[in-house]
Amino acid sequence: MSFVQKRLKKLNELFNSIIEKPLLTSTLVLVTVTIIVLGLSMQYYINEFDTFIQQVLAEAHGMIFDIAVIGILIFWLNQNGEIRQRIRTYKDEIDDFRLWESEEAAFRTVGNIKRLNRHKIHEINLVNCYLSRTNLNYANLAGSNMNSANISQSSLIESNLENARLNQTNFENSNLNQANLKGAYASGANFKDAFLIKAHFENAFLIKANFNNAFLMESDLQNCYLMGADFENASLYKADLRGAKGLTVEQLAKVKTLYLAKFDEEILEQIKTALPALVGV
């Protein structure tokens, strides 16, 4: 190997060692650029200092503005990235606890739901999640997918479940007083022994839902789909069932009470004839 080739090889190795160290590389670039700029500007320092310094100060002000704008942009991007990462972490943890039927899984999942709510996230995938004996009061789960979730013996007072998917979801012995279930898809859902006082079900799909022994006093079931729903021993005092679809007198034959409940005129006449005691006739 010739002398020139050896020198080139050493220079190449030196170059590679420098670029592998970002801080050293940046420093060398800064020093090099500074020397070049100062060298080119020397004549202006000597001959036109007053004019030159004015231009430097003007550029300095512009630089301060640029640094401020870039700093704010970087801060915003960093904060936004951190928030998105936290949201992703909360959702991943819910996935980790899915199908795990334990008290720890239930409470940690609820914690993640509340954190997502604080970030204004309410459409959450809770399919097959175990949430039994938890506190979800005032939680916003509008549009969430909660199919086949176990939410039995839980408290969901004034929770928002509007347009949520609740097919086969278990709410047995839960408290959903004043909850919003408008437009919910709750076919086959289990509301046995549940408290649903003043709950809003308008336009909900409650096909074959189980309301056995449920407390539906003053609940709003207007325009709901109630084909095959089980109301045995349920209390429908002052409930509003006007416009309900698929509702029959047979479904209401075993309810606890229909006193002051509201119905379409056609079915109300049938109830008064077949079930006068339940409506207080």
matplotlib code that plots the C-alpha trace (Angstrom):
import matplotlib.pyplot as plt

x = [0.0, 1.5, 2.0, -0.9, -3.3, -2.3, -2.9, -6.3, -7.2, -6.3, -8.2, -11.2, -11.0, -10.7, -13.7, -15.8, -14.8, -15.9, -19.3, -20.1, -20.0, -22.8, -21.7, -18.1, -19.4, -21.7, -18.9, -16.5, -19.1, -19.9, -16.2, -15.6, -18.6, -17.7, -14.1, -15.4, -18.1, -15.7, -13.0, -15.4, -16.8, -13.4, -13.3, -16.7, -15.7, -12.7, -14.1, -17.9, -18.3, -21.3, -23.4, -22.4, -23.2, -26.7, -27.3, -26.0, -28.4, -31.3, -30.5, -30.1, -33.7, -34.9, -33.0, -34.7, -38.1, -37.2, -36.0, -39.2, -41.5, -39.4, -39.3, -43.1, -43.6, -41.2, -42.9, -46.3, -45.2, -43.5, -46.6, -48.9, -46.7, -46.6, -50.4, -50.9, -48.4, -50.3, -53.6, -52.0, -50.7, -54.1, -55.8, -53.0, -53.5, -57.3, -56.4, -54.0, -56.7, -59.4, -60.9, -59.1, -61.8, -60.3, -60.9, -57.5, -58.3, -61.7, -60.3, -57.3, -59.5, -61.9, -58.9, -57.8, -61.4, -61.4, -57.9, -59.2, -62.2, -59.9, -58.4, -61.9, -61.8, -65.1, -65.3, -63.5, -63.2, -64.4, -65.5, -65.4, -64.0, -64.6, -65.9, -67.9, -68.4, -66.8, -67.7, -68.4, -70.6, -70.7, -68.4, -68.6, -68.7, -70.8, -70.3, -68.1, -68.1, -69.0, -70.5, -70.4, -68.7, -69.5, -70.6, -72.7, -73.1, -71.6, -72.6, -73.2, -75.3, -75.7, -73.2, -73.3, -73.8, -75.5, -75.2, -73.0, -72.9, -74.2, -75.2, -75.1, -73.6, -74.3, -75.7, -77.3, -77.9, -76.2, -77.3, -77.9, -80.2, -80.5, -78.0, -78.2, -78.7, -80.3, -79.8, -77.9, -77.6, -78.4, -80.0, -79.8, -78.4, -79.0, -80.6, -82.0, -82.4, -80.9, -81.9, -82.9, -84.9, -85.2, -82.9, -83.1, -83.5, -85.0, -84.6, -82.5, -82.4, -83.5, -84.5, -84.7, -83.2, -83.8, -85.5, -86.6, -87.2, -85.7, -86.6, -87.7, -89.7, -90.0, -87.6, -88.0, -88.4, -89.9, -89.5, -87.4, -87.3, -88.6, -89.3, -89.0, -87.8, -88.5, -90.3, -91.3, -91.7, -90.3, -91.6, -92.7, -94.3, -94.5, -92.4, -92.8, -93.3, -94.9, -93.8, -92.2, -91.9, -92.7, -94.2, -97.1, -99.6, -98.2, -94.8, -96.4, -98.6, -96.1, -94.8, -95.0, -96.8, -97.8, -99.3, -99.2, -97.1, -97.5, -98.4, -99.7, -103.5, -103.9, -101.9, -103.2, -106.7, -105.6, -103.8, -106.8, -108.9, -106.5, -104.5, -106.7, -105.1, -101.6, -102.7, -104.9, -108.2]
y = [0.0, 3.4, 6.3, 8.3, 5.3, 5.0, 8.7, 8.5, 5.5, 7.3, 10.3, 8.2, 6.5, 9.9, 11.2, 8.2, 8.5, 12.1, 11.7, 8.9, 11.5, 14.0, 16.5, 16.6, 16.9, 19.8, 21.6, 21.2, 22.4, 25.4, 26.3, 26.0, 28.1, 30.7, 31.0, 31.4, 34.0, 36.0, 35.9, 37.1, 39.8, 41.2, 44.1, 45.2, 45.1, 47.4, 49.8, 50.0, 49.0, 51.3, 50.2, 46.6, 46.5, 47.8, 45.0, 42.5, 43.8, 43.7, 40.1, 39.3, 40.5, 38.3, 35.4, 35.9, 35.9, 32.7, 31.0, 31.9, 30.6, 27.4, 26.9, 27.2, 24.9, 22.3, 22.6, 22.1, 19.1, 17.6, 18.0, 16.7, 13.7, 12.9, 13.2, 10.9, 8.4, 8.4, 7.8, 4.9, 3.5, 3.7, 1.9, -0.8, -1.4, -1.9, -4.5, -6.2, -6.6, -7.7, -11.2, -11.1, -11.6, -10.1, -7.2, -5.7, -5.9, -4.2, -1.3, -0.7, -0.7, 1.8, 4.0, 4.0, 4.8, 7.9, 9.0, 8.7, 10.7, 13.5, 13.6, 13.8, 10.3, 8.5, 5.9, 3.1, -0.6, -2.5, -5.7, -8.6, -6.4, -7.3, -4.3, -5.9, -4.0, -0.8, 2.9, 4.4, 7.2, 10.1, 8.3, 9.2, 6.1, 7.5, 5.4, 2.9, -0.8, -2.7, -5.9, -8.9, -6.8, -7.8, -4.6, -6.3, -4.9, -1.6, 2.0, 4.0, 6.9, 9.6, 7.8, 8.6, 5.4, 7.1, 5.1, 2.6, -1.0, -3.0, -6.3, -9.2, -6.8, -7.8, -5.0, -7.3, -5.6, -2.4, 1.2, 3.1, 5.8, 8.8, 7.2, 8.2, 5.1, 6.9, 5.0, 2.3, -1.1, -3.4, -6.5, -9.4, -7.1, -8.2, -5.5, -8.0, -6.4, -3.2, 0.3, 2.3, 5.1, 8.1, 6.4, 7.5, 4.8, 6.8, 5.0, 2.2, -1.3, -3.5, -6.7, -9.7, -7.5, -8.9, -6.4, -9.0, -7.3, -4.1, -0.7, 1.4, 4.1, 7.3, 5.9, 7.1, 4.2, 6.2, 4.7, 1.8, -1.6, -4.0, -7.2, -10.2, -8.0, -9.6, -7.3, -9.9, -8.3, -5.0, -1.7, 0.6, 3.3, 6.5, 5.0, 6.4, 3.7, 5.8, 4.8, 1.6, -1.0, -4.7, -4.2, -6.6, -6.9, -10.4, -8.9, -6.6, -9.3, -10.1, -6.6, -5.3, -2.1, 0.1, 2.8, 6.2, 4.7, 6.2, 4.2, 4.7, 4.8, 1.5, -0.6, 1.4, 0.3, -3.3, -3.0, -1.5, -4.4, -7.2, -5.8, -3.3, -3.8, -2.9, 0.5, 1.3, 1.1]
z = [0.0, -1.0, 1.3, -0.2, 0.2, 3.9, 4.5, 2.8, 4.8, 8.1, 7.0, 6.2, 9.6, 11.3, 9.4, 10.3, 14.0, 14.0, 12.3, 14.8, 17.6, 17.0, 19.6, 18.3, 14.7, 15.6, 17.4, 14.5, 12.0, 14.2, 14.6, 10.8, 9.9, 12.5, 11.1, 7.5, 8.4, 10.6, 7.9, 5.2, 7.5, 8.7, 6.2, 7.3, 11.0, 10.1, 7.5, 8.0, 11.7, 12.5, 9.5, 10.0, 13.7, 12.9, 10.5, 13.0, 15.7, 13.2, 12.4, 16.1, 16.7, 13.9, 15.3, 18.7, 17.1, 15.1, 18.2, 20.1, 17.3, 16.8, 20.6, 20.9, 18.0, 19.4, 22.9, 21.3, 19.3, 22.3, 24.5, 21.8, 21.3, 25.0, 25.2, 22.2, 23.8, 27.1, 25.4, 23.5, 26.8, 28.4, 25.5, 25.5, 29.2, 28.6, 26.0, 28.4, 31.0, 28.6, 29.5, 32.9, 35.4, 38.6, 40.9, 39.9, 36.2, 36.8, 38.8, 36.6, 33.5, 35.2, 36.0, 32.3, 31.3, 33.5, 32.3, 28.7, 29.6, 31.0, 27.5, 26.0, 24.7, 25.1, 22.2, 24.0, 23.1, 26.1, 24.5, 26.9, 29.7, 33.3, 35.2, 37.9, 41.2, 39.9, 40.1, 36.7, 37.9, 35.4, 33.0, 29.4, 27.2, 24.4, 21.2, 23.0, 22.1, 25.3, 23.8, 26.2, 29.0, 32.6, 34.4, 37.0, 40.6, 39.4, 39.8, 36.6, 37.9, 35.2, 33.0, 29.3, 27.2, 24.2, 21.0, 22.8, 21.7, 24.7, 23.0, 25.6, 28.2, 31.8, 34.0, 36.5, 39.9, 38.7, 39.4, 36.2, 37.6, 35.3, 32.9, 29.2, 26.9, 24.0, 20.8, 22.5, 20.8, 23.8, 22.2, 24.7, 27.4, 31.0, 33.2, 35.8, 39.2, 37.9, 39.0, 36.0, 37.6, 35.2, 32.7, 29.1, 26.5, 23.7, 20.3, 21.9, 20.5, 23.5, 21.6, 24.0, 26.8, 30.3, 32.6, 35.1, 38.5, 37.2, 38.6, 35.6, 37.4, 35.3, 32.7, 29.1, 26.6, 23.8, 20.3, 21.6, 19.9, 22.6, 20.6, 23.0, 26.0, 29.4, 31.9, 34.4, 37.9, 36.6, 38.0, 35.2, 37.3, 35.3, 32.5, 29.1, 26.4, 23.7, 20.2, 21.5, 18.7, 19.1, 22.6, 23.4, 26.2, 26.8, 27.7, 30.2, 31.8, 34.6, 35.4, 39.0, 38.1, 35.1, 37.2, 35.4, 32.6, 29.2, 26.1, 22.6, 22.7, 20.9, 23.3, 26.3, 25.5, 25.3, 28.7, 30.3, 29.1, 29.8, 32.8, 34.5, 38.0, 36.7, 35.4, 38.4, 36.4]

ax = plt.figure().add_subplot(projection="3d")
ax.plot(x, y, z, "-o")
ax.set_aspect("equal")
plt.show()
